[in-house]
Amino acid sequence: MTDAAELLTRTKELLAAHPPAGTDRTEFLKARFDAGLAWVHYPKGLGGLDAPRSLQAVVDAELTAAGAPENDPRRIGIGLGMAAPTILKYGSQELKQRFLRPLWVGEEVWCQLFSEPGAGSDLAALATRAVRDDEGTSHSSEAGSGGDWVINGQKVWTSSAHVARWAILIARTDPDLPKHRGITYFICDMTDPGVEVRPLRQITGEAEFNEVFLTDVRIPDAHRLGEVGEGWKVAQTTLMNERVSIGGSRIPREGGMIGPIARTWRERPELRTHDTHQRLLTLWVEAEVARLAGERLRQQLAAGQPGPEGSGMKLAFARLNQEISGLEVELLGEEGLLYGDWTMSRPELVDFTGRDAGYRYLRSKGNSIEGGTSEVLLNIVAERVLGLPSEPRNDKDVAWKDLTR
């Protein structure tokens, strides 16, 4: 098994062959992927070396010290955190070879076509349809044999759809089965002429999210992940990884939302009161506990797939962000009511710490909705972590087509 010493040697060899100062950024990232140093726990030939996941830190530290470029993980987070692990687990060898390298390098941005206007918290109620057409021809330049699926429907709250080249998509392939069955998982070409992306302007003034309309979109059967009708099982891999990537990302002490308010407290003594001091101390401790819990969660991930614990981390992330940003606005008084820019824009990423307090306050309201609502995550924690009885469900064995909508 690859150990830390071997990884360090391989990293030094990469740096010697491709000095960061004199190598094109994209070329360096491609060389890193090909050397197996992109995500060391992935298989050989797919950006990894079959090494323990925990040893990624050895590579990252050496590359950071040498000034090597990053792959801009915030911009391509959906691809890295959700699409890649799902493709790795359920994709054919051809799909892995085709998608993982440009995904990790950042040459192709991904989005997630899951939520719908009538299927948000109850995602399994989704209505987007996929119908098999064995005689058709896909518009995709990468279509393979095996016929096409024709997709019609609408998705909503889709981050990065306006810049994405590919999407992970779930659609209903058999309406005669109960809602959690009869769903199939696909890779969708966002350049297909039937894909229409419209901006959704948020409370922040920006259109970070989109709604996506799918009209006779053709997807080759070769771009299916998992078996027909087992898309819900495949989607669980995506969703568990999504919640870990949202709630369990590695940050330093006073990283994230607690950082700006802590700096304001230190630099602006005239704003301090006894009440805000006590509340800030409480939130600082909770943020640090959440950070350390995230570190433990990542250590658990090194031994296997993400579990329901990621839902607990995402819950804590949403609550803390909202409480910290609320306290920050209150601490700033009249200044907290100011807002930097209401200009309509379509950003490629979310920047919580690089904006003003007003933006943080407004944007954090979405944290308890995106990536799984807090209400749904509480159910997951109750049932899968605490072992409490499941809520009664009267639609469990009812065909999707017969559900009341």
Summary of the structure (lengths in Angstrom):
residues: 405
radius of gyration: 22.4
end to end distance: 53.4
largest distance: 72.9
contacts: 1303
relative contact order: 0.10
helix: 46%
strand: 14%
